[in-house]
Structures are given as structure tokens and as C-alpha cells.
Amino acid sequence: MNLYISDLHFGHKDIINFDHRPFRDVDEMDRCLIKLWNSRIQKNDDIYIVGDFACDNEKPEQWYLRQLRGNKHLIVGNHDNKLLKNNEAMAYFESAESLLRLTDQDRKIVLCHYPMAKLCENPDVSYFVYGHIHSKKDEMFELIKTYKNTLNASACINNYTPGSINELIRNNMAFQRRRF
């Protein structure tokens, strides 16, 4: 099974306030993210991390990666530079790309950390999966939501759990209806 998530920000203390995450501290957040991941991911599942795996983390990235199940694929985000330079951590990934095209349940999917309107306009793509904007409902969100085939994989709108393409569809619909 293919599953998707972005903007995990393992080890990032400031993301708790930025995203209004329901955790007391970074240790609780990291434990919960690992638990939710492993409750969902089976050994042979392919998990696509659509950017920003960790940020400002004190523990090395491999500390997290060795605990996480599944075949991990990284779609590089703006906070992944430290990870990319860590050869031991990168050995846990099956692939690392800035942009990835794949087929999931006969659907053509494009993955990129950044919400790029030009990619959303491609009629040959079933879904464009992105991250980066977290749960902000700003001008970028307002633009991207006008394209019917865009899906935000950010952890904070997907229950901090990797989701299938159908779950991303459902979670994005619920997020768009939610008032803040």
C-alpha cells in the first residue's frame, strides 16, 4: 500500500506552537508521531514523506528512522538539508527526489513538497500531493484549493498519521470545511 505524509518536523520544538499541535513538548510529539506511524504502516508499505521529515532536532535523524516501519521515500522539503547530508540516515530511504511521479490505484500522482500551481494544471495528473503550507489558510491555500486535484499531506491536517490517497482526499475535504 502507498501512504503519504508531510511536515512531520520530528524534533522541532517550535512546530508545536506554529501548527497548534496538541503536545506538551517535543518528546511527547515525537513519541506520538512514531506510535501513530507504526500503528498504520506495515513492513512492506511504501510511505512517501512529502518533505520536512525533521527540523532543529537534537536526536540524529536515524534515531527516528530506525523506529519507523515501511519502505520510506523522501520528497525533499525546505527543512531536509541536514537530513540529506546525513549518510547514515539517508540509508533508510529507498529513494529521495524533489519531484516524483507514480501510479497509485490507477491514478497518476505527482508529489512535490511545494504547492506549485503549474503542476496542478496538468490534465494528465489525477492528484498533486504537496506539503509545506501546513494548516495555514492563507493566499497560497486559497489559490491551491481552486484546483480540484490537489491534496495537502501535512501531518497536522491528516491526524498526524500517514494516509492513503483516499484518506488524503477525505481529510482535505474536512479541512477545507473547518473554520478557525
HELIX and SHEET records of a PDB file:
HELIX    1   1 ILE A   15  PHE A   18  1                                   4    
HELIX    2   2 VAL A   26  ARG A   40  1                                  15    
HELIX    3   3 GLU A   61  LEU A   65  1                                   5    
HELIX    4   4 ASN A   81  LEU A   84  1                                   4    
HELIX    5   5 ASN A   87  MET A   90  1                                   4    
HELIX    6   6 ALA A  117  CYS A  120  1                                   4    
HELIX    7   7 GLU A  139  ILE A  144  1                                   6    
HELIX    8   8 ALA A  155  ILE A  157  5                                   3    
HELIX    9   9 ILE A  165  ARG A  177  1                                  13    
SHEET    1   A 4 ASN A   2  ILE A   5  0                                        
SHEET    2   A 4 ASP A  46  ILE A  49  1                                        
SHEET    3   A 4 ASN A  71  ILE A  75  1                                        
SHEET    4   A 4 PHE A  93  GLU A  97  1                                        
SHEET    1   B 4 LEU A  99  ASP A 104  0                                        
SHEET    2   B 4 ARG A 107  CYS A 112 -1                                        
SHEET    3   B 4 TYR A 127  TYR A 130  1                                        
SHEET    4   B 4 THR A 150  ASN A 152  1                                        
END                                                                             
